[in-house]
Amino acid sequence: MDKPHRRRSRLRRRPLTATLTREPHRVGPLADRLNGILASRGIDPGVTGEEPPAEPVTALELADARIPARYRRALADQPQVTAWADEIARAGRPGPGGPGIAEGPSLLIAGPTGTGKTYQAYGAIRGLLSRGVRLRWDATTTADLHARIRPRAGHDAERDLQTLARCPLLLLDDLGAAKTSEWTEELTYRLINHRYEHMLPTLITTNLPTAELRATLGDRVASRLAEMTERVVLTGPDRRRHTAATA
């Protein structure tokens, strides 16, 4: 009685053993054709190719991912703007990855709407990065600054303000364009005053002339801006309207 039972057990095990020791089956004619093409090109189908080493991403490429699409190819060509960028680059602290931004003057780019102020400002940032300056920077419009710092539940507005105040390079766009109040005036003062006291380079754009800027921002802010910035005035027609009219 025991022998037939053992014989059946051995028979059941044989297919499993055969499956484990059998050579892998061929996929089919499509795989044969592909292997033939590879072989004709001198490529061994049985060798797994290695991925090429990843190319390093430059600081300028990383910055372009953060810069608004309209300004990703911005090129500062206004002489005072390029001179400011040159001065900041020369004053950079030496480091293993290139000079790092240091204390230095700020730049106020003023002029009517559409004269290219924001374009020149982003062009200056791109110019610094193309010179190999190691640069941590941030950018915000005045309206976005107010929205970002406005107190709300679950948000640390003070931390956001300190991050912008201490950033090595800050672009503050459209200063004076947003609606003002005692709260916004105090906010702007704290931001500008910290950067003034620590001599942190700041790029500022505004549509307002000097007298109107003082009336809008208050004497404390206007006085600090007058001392900490070099002033550039852009003139000309509104480029946006001119481009739309000729399109």
Secondary structure, 3 states (H helix, E strand, C coil): CHHHHHHHHHHHHHHHHHHHHCCCCCCCHHHHHHHHHHHHCCCCCCCCCCCCCCCCCCHHHHHHHHCCHHHCCCCCCCHHHHHHHHHHHHCCECCCCCCECCCCCEEEEECCCCCCHHHHHHHHHHHHHHCCCECCEEEEEHHHHHHHHCCCCCCCHHHHHHHHHHCCEEEEECCCCCCCCHHHHHHHHHHHHHHHHCCCCEEEEECCCHHHHHHHHCHHHHHHHHHHEEEEECCCCCHHHHHHHHC
